Amino acid sequence: MELAFPPPHYVLFEPLDDYNTLLEWCNYKIAHPDCEYEMIDAAHVSAVDTFTPMFEEWMTRKSSHRTRVLLVLHSEFLTFSCQQVLRRYLEQRSFKCRVWFHVEDPTQLQPAILSRCITKRIQTHIHRPSIRTL
């Protein structure tokens, strides 16, 4: 899968896992070193009082890079009010900042966010364990 440059806002839909999303993320960072990259896991930081200050600081921080990209893993865990804050920022301040949302269930993101992003279906990584007998 090819991700465009300069990066738009993306919804990276990978059911069941985040393995291939993280692989694409690493490959993109290597291919485009002139951007600033950061990642937040919404499974750990999903409430307005914890996520919003981190996101606002990231959006308003001065940077020498032309473009900054934030990957929000497990975005479906973001609360409704948190998604409202994100939607407002995507409308008003996304000139240099791009947000990529990794989701396992895209129905949990607000339509207002989905309408501002390009949705990419990431191939599902299925791990088949091998059983060794001793």
RAHUGI-V51763 format. One record per backbone hydrogen bond with DSSP energy under -0.5 kcal/mol. CO is the residue of the C=O (numbers start at 1). NH is the residue of the N-H. If there is no record, write none. Layout:
# RAHUGI-V51763
co->CO nh->NH
co->CO nh->NH
This chain:
# RAHUGI-V51763
co->1 nh->3
co->9 nh->118
co->10 nh->12
co->10 nh->101
co->11 nh->13
co->11 nh->120
co->12 nh->14
co->12 nh->103
co->13 nh->122
co->14 nh->17
co->18 nh->22
co->19 nh->23
co->20 nh->24
co->21 nh->25
co->22 nh->26
co->23 nh->27
co->24 nh->28
co->25 nh->29
co->26 nh->30
co->27 nh->31
co->28 nh->32
co->32 nh->35
co->34 nh->66
co->34 nh->67
co->36 nh->69
co->38 nh->71
co->40 nh->42
co->40 nh->73
co->41 nh->44
co->41 nh->45
co->46 nh->79
co->47 nh->50
co->47 nh->51
co->48 nh->52
co->50 nh->54
co->51 nh->55
co->52 nh->56
co->53 nh->57
co->54 nh->58
co->55 nh->59
co->56 nh->60
co->57 nh->61
co->67 nh->36
co->68 nh->98
co->69 nh->38
co->70 nh->72
co->70 nh->100
co->71 nh->40
co->71 nh->73
co->72 nh->75
co->72 nh->102
co->73 nh->42
co->74 nh->77
co->75 nh->78
co->79 nh->83
co->80 nh->84
co->81 nh->85
co->82 nh->86
co->83 nh->87
co->84 nh->88
co->85 nh->89
co->86 nh->90
co->87 nh->91
co->88 nh->92
co->89 nh->93
co->96 nh->68
co->98 nh->70
co->99 nh->10
co->100 nh->72
co->100 nh->102
co->101 nh->12
co->101 nh->103
co->102 nh->75
co->103 nh->14
co->105 nh->108
co->106 nh->109
co->110 nh->113
co->110 nh->114
co->111 nh->115
co->113 nh->116
co->114 nh->117
co->117 nh->119
co->118 nh->11
co->118 nh->120
co->120 nh->13
co->120 nh->122
co->124 nh->126
co->125 nh->127
co->126 nh->128
co->127 nh->129
co->130 nh->132
